[in-house]
Protein backbone atom coordinates (compact mmCIF):
# COMPACT_ATOMS: atom_id res chain seq x y z
CA UNK A 1 0.00 0.00 0.00
CA UNK A 2 1.44 3.38 -0.99
CA UNK A 3 1.49 6.51 1.14
CA UNK A 4 -1.18 8.00 -1.10
CA UNK A 5 -3.64 5.18 -0.42
CA UNK A 6 -2.79 4.41 3.20
CA UNK A 7 -5.80 4.85 5.49
CA UNK A 8 -5.40 7.32 8.38
CA UNK A 9 -5.26 5.81 11.87
CA UNK A 10 -8.56 5.52 13.66
CA UNK A 11 -8.98 8.09 16.39
CA UNK A 12 -12.62 7.73 17.37
CA UNK A 13 -15.68 9.45 15.91
CA UNK A 14 -14.90 12.91 14.59
CA UNK A 15 -17.21 15.87 14.98
CA UNK A 16 -19.28 16.48 11.85
CA UNK A 17 -18.21 19.46 9.75
CA UNK A 18 -20.71 22.28 9.48
CA UNK A 19 -21.53 22.66 5.77
CA UNK A 20 -24.07 25.36 4.87
CA UNK A 21 -27.29 23.98 3.40
CA UNK A 22 -26.71 20.36 4.42
CA UNK A 23 -28.92 18.33 6.73
CA UNK A 24 -25.98 18.06 9.13
CA UNK A 25 -25.73 21.86 9.26
CA UNK A 26 -29.44 22.17 9.92
CA UNK A 27 -29.29 19.59 12.72
CA UNK A 28 -26.36 21.42 14.29
CA UNK A 29 -28.25 24.73 14.20
CA UNK A 30 -31.24 23.00 15.79
CA UNK A 31 -28.91 21.77 18.54
CA UNK A 32 -27.28 25.19 19.08
CA UNK A 33 -30.60 27.04 19.22
CA UNK A 34 -31.84 24.32 21.56
CA UNK A 35 -28.98 25.13 23.94
CA UNK A 36 -30.11 28.77 23.92
CA UNK A 37 -33.58 27.59 24.90
CA UNK A 38 -32.24 25.40 27.71
CA UNK A 39 -30.29 28.33 29.19
CA UNK A 40 -33.42 30.47 29.05
CA UNK A 41 -35.69 27.96 30.78
CA UNK A 42 -33.12 27.45 33.56
CA UNK A 43 -32.94 31.20 34.24
CA UNK A 44 -36.71 31.53 33.99
CA UNK A 45 -37.27 28.62 36.39
CA UNK A 46 -34.91 30.10 38.98
CA UNK A 47 -36.67 33.45 38.70
CA UNK A 48 -40.08 31.84 39.24
CA UNK A 49 -38.91 30.29 42.51
CA UNK A 50 -38.75 33.79 44.03
CA UNK A 51 -42.51 33.37 44.46
CA UNK A 52 -41.78 31.32 47.60
CA UNK A 53 -40.10 34.40 49.09
CA UNK A 54 -43.23 36.48 48.79
CA UNK A 55 -44.58 39.32 46.63
CA UNK A 56 -41.86 41.82 47.44
CA UNK A 57 -39.03 39.55 46.26
CA UNK A 58 -40.75 38.29 43.10
CA UNK A 59 -41.85 41.78 42.06
CA UNK A 60 -38.38 43.10 42.79
CA UNK A 61 -36.94 40.40 40.53
CA UNK A 62 -39.39 41.36 37.77
CA UNK A 63 -38.36 45.00 38.07
CA UNK A 64 -34.67 44.05 38.14
CA UNK A 65 -35.00 42.41 34.73
CA UNK A 66 -36.17 45.73 33.31
CA UNK A 67 -33.35 47.74 34.88
CA UNK A 68 -30.39 45.52 33.92
CA UNK A 69 -27.81 47.63 32.11
CA UNK A 70 -28.88 50.99 33.53
CA UNK A 71 -27.65 53.67 33.37
CA UNK A 72 -25.38 52.60 30.51
CA UNK A 73 -28.38 51.33 28.53
CA UNK A 74 -31.96 52.63 28.44
CA UNK A 75 -34.52 50.89 30.62
CA UNK A 76 -35.54 47.43 29.38
CA UNK A 77 -33.12 47.53 26.41
CA UNK A 78 -31.08 44.53 27.58
CA UNK A 79 -34.31 42.66 28.32
CA UNK A 80 -35.55 43.32 24.79
CA UNK A 81 -32.22 42.23 23.31
CA UNK A 82 -32.54 38.96 25.22
CA UNK A 83 -36.12 38.56 23.97
CA UNK A 84 -35.07 39.15 20.36
CA UNK A 85 -32.22 36.64 20.66
CA UNK A 86 -34.57 34.08 22.19
CA UNK A 87 -37.28 34.69 19.58
CA UNK A 88 -34.71 34.33 16.79
CA UNK A 89 -33.39 31.09 18.29
CA UNK A 90 -36.89 29.64 18.71
CA UNK A 91 -37.85 30.61 15.15
CA UNK A 92 -34.73 28.97 13.72
CA UNK A 93 -35.22 25.92 15.93
CA UNK A 94 -38.82 25.40 14.82
CA UNK A 95 -38.21 26.25 11.17
CA UNK A 96 -35.25 23.93 10.73
CA UNK A 97 -36.95 21.13 12.67
CA UNK A 98 -39.91 21.39 10.30
CA UNK A 99 -37.59 21.35 7.26
CA UNK A 100 -35.80 18.26 8.53
CA UNK A 101 -39.10 16.50 9.19
CA UNK A 102 -40.34 17.27 5.67
CA UNK A 103 -37.06 16.10 4.14
CA UNK A 104 -37.22 12.89 6.13
CA UNK A 105 -40.77 12.22 4.97
CA UNK A 106 -39.94 13.06 1.34
CA UNK A 107 -36.98 10.64 1.42
CA UNK A 108 -39.35 7.84 2.50
CA UNK A 109 -42.53 8.27 0.42
CA UNK A 110 -43.70 4.71 1.19
CA UNK A 111 -44.47 3.98 4.82
CA UNK A 112 -42.95 0.96 6.52
CA UNK A 113 -45.03 -2.22 6.46
CA UNK A 114 -44.30 -2.65 10.17
CA UNK A 115 -44.58 0.81 11.75
CA UNK A 116 -42.99 -0.23 15.03
CA UNK A 117 -40.19 2.05 16.16
CA UNK A 118 -36.90 0.32 16.85
CA UNK A 119 -34.51 1.73 19.47
CA UNK A 120 -36.53 4.91 19.92
CA UNK A 121 -37.61 6.21 23.30
CA UNK A 122 -41.05 7.61 23.99
CA UNK A 123 -39.47 11.05 24.31
CA UNK A 124 -37.82 10.87 20.88
CA UNK A 125 -41.08 9.76 19.22
CA UNK A 126 -42.94 12.73 20.68
CA UNK A 127 -40.33 15.45 20.06
CA UNK A 128 -42.18 17.03 17.13
CA UNK A 129 -45.67 16.88 18.62
CA UNK A 130 -44.31 17.90 22.01
CA UNK A 131 -42.56 20.86 20.41
CA UNK A 132 -45.80 22.00 18.76
CA UNK A 133 -47.65 21.63 22.06
CA UNK A 134 -44.99 23.72 23.80
CA UNK A 135 -45.26 26.42 21.13
CA UNK A 136 -49.00 26.64 21.70
CA UNK A 137 -48.47 26.74 25.45
CA UNK A 138 -45.91 29.56 25.18
CA UNK A 139 -48.47 31.72 23.35
CA UNK A 140 -51.13 30.88 25.95
CA UNK A 141 -48.71 31.55 28.83
CA UNK A 142 -47.69 34.94 27.43
CA UNK A 143 -51.33 35.91 26.94
CA UNK A 144 -52.21 34.83 30.47
CA UNK A 145 -49.32 36.24 32.49
CA UNK A 146 -47.50 38.78 30.31
CA UNK A 147 -50.01 40.37 27.94
CA UNK A 148 -52.77 40.69 30.51
CA UNK A 149 -55.60 38.61 29.03
CA UNK A 150 -56.83 37.08 32.29
CA UNK A 151 -59.44 39.21 34.12
CA UNK A 152 -57.44 39.95 37.28
CA UNK A 153 -54.22 41.04 35.56
CA UNK A 154 -52.33 43.95 37.16
CA UNK A 155 -49.47 45.29 35.06
CA UNK A 156 -46.17 45.24 36.95
CA UNK A 157 -47.44 43.04 39.80
CA UNK A 158 -45.84 39.72 38.87
CA UNK A 159 -46.74 38.00 42.15
CA UNK A 160 -50.41 38.97 42.00
CA UNK A 161 -50.72 37.86 38.38
CA UNK A 162 -49.10 34.50 39.11
CA UNK A 163 -51.26 33.79 42.17
CA UNK A 164 -54.57 34.85 40.60
CA UNK A 165 -53.65 33.00 37.41
CA UNK A 166 -52.71 29.69 38.99
CA UNK A 167 -55.71 29.69 41.34
CA UNK A 168 -57.71 28.63 38.27
CA UNK A 169 -57.21 24.86 38.25
CA UNK A 170 -57.70 24.48 34.45
CA UNK A 171 -54.79 26.90 33.91
CA UNK A 172 -52.63 24.97 36.37
CA UNK A 173 -53.58 21.67 34.70
CA UNK A 174 -52.52 23.01 31.29
CA UNK A 175 -49.31 24.36 32.81
CA UNK A 176 -48.40 21.03 34.42
CA UNK A 177 -49.12 19.11 31.21
CA UNK A 178 -46.86 21.54 29.35
CA UNK A 179 -44.10 21.01 31.92
CA UNK A 180 -44.33 17.26 31.38
CA UNK A 181 -43.94 17.88 27.64
CA UNK A 182 -41.02 20.21 28.34
CA UNK A 183 -39.33 17.55 30.47
CA UNK A 184 -39.60 14.98 27.67
CA UNK A 185 -38.36 17.52 25.14
CA UNK A 186 -35.39 18.44 27.31
CA UNK A 187 -34.49 14.82 28.04
CA UNK A 188 -34.24 13.73 24.44
CA UNK A 189 -33.05 17.12 23.17
CA UNK A 190 -30.16 17.38 25.63
CA UNK A 191 -28.90 13.93 24.70
CA UNK A 192 -29.33 14.73 21.00
CA UNK A 193 -27.19 17.87 21.30
CA UNK A 194 -24.16 15.77 22.22
CA UNK A 195 -24.87 13.38 19.36
CA UNK A 196 -25.47 16.09 16.77
CA UNK A 197 -22.42 18.16 17.67
CA UNK A 198 -20.24 15.04 17.64
CA UNK A 199 -18.97 15.33 21.22
CA UNK A 200 -20.44 12.05 22.46
CA UNK A 201 -18.44 8.87 23.03
CA UNK A 202 -19.75 5.39 23.90
CA UNK A 203 -18.19 5.52 27.35
CA UNK A 204 -19.96 8.85 28.05
CA UNK A 205 -23.39 7.75 26.85
CA UNK A 206 -24.74 6.60 30.22
CA UNK A 207 -23.54 9.76 31.97
CA UNK A 208 -25.10 11.95 29.26
CA UNK A 209 -28.42 10.14 29.57
CA UNK A 210 -28.35 10.58 33.34
CA UNK A 211 -27.46 14.24 33.00
CA UNK A 212 -30.27 14.77 30.49
CA UNK A 213 -32.75 13.05 32.81
CA UNK A 214 -31.57 15.12 35.78
CA UNK A 215 -31.93 18.36 33.82
CA UNK A 216 -35.41 17.38 32.62
CA UNK A 217 -36.56 16.55 36.17
CA UNK A 218 -35.07 19.71 37.69
CA UNK A 219 -36.66 22.00 35.11
CA UNK A 220 -40.00 20.20 34.94
CA UNK A 221 -40.42 19.92 38.70
CA UNK A 222 -38.93 23.36 39.33
CA UNK A 223 -41.50 25.04 37.09
CA UNK A 224 -44.32 22.90 38.51
CA UNK A 225 -43.74 23.77 42.16
CA UNK A 226 -45.09 27.33 41.94
CA UNK A 227 -48.50 26.61 40.35
CA UNK A 228 -49.02 23.60 42.63
CA UNK A 229 -48.07 25.69 45.67
CA UNK A 230 -50.56 28.37 44.60
CA UNK A 231 -53.30 25.83 44.01
CA UNK A 232 -52.88 24.34 47.51
CA UNK A 233 -52.46 27.81 49.09
CA UNK A 234 -48.83 27.45 50.14
CA UNK A 235 -48.21 30.54 48.03
CA UNK A 236 -51.03 33.05 48.43
Secondary structure as GFF3:
##gff-version 3
##sequence-region A 1 236
A	DSSP	alpha_helix	23	48	.	.	.	ID=ss1
A	DSSP	three_ten_helix	49	53	.	.	.	ID=ss2
A	DSSP	alpha_helix	55	67	.	.	.	ID=ss3
A	DSSP	alpha_helix	77	107	.	.	.	ID=ss4
A	DSSP	alpha_helix	122	125	.	.	.	ID=ss5
A	DSSP	alpha_helix	127	145	.	.	.	ID=ss6
A	DSSP	alpha_helix	158	166	.	.	.	ID=ss7
A	DSSP	alpha_helix	169	196	.	.	.	ID=ss8
A	DSSP	three_ten_helix	202	204	.	.	.	ID=ss9
A	DSSP	alpha_helix	205	231	.	.	.	ID=ss10
###
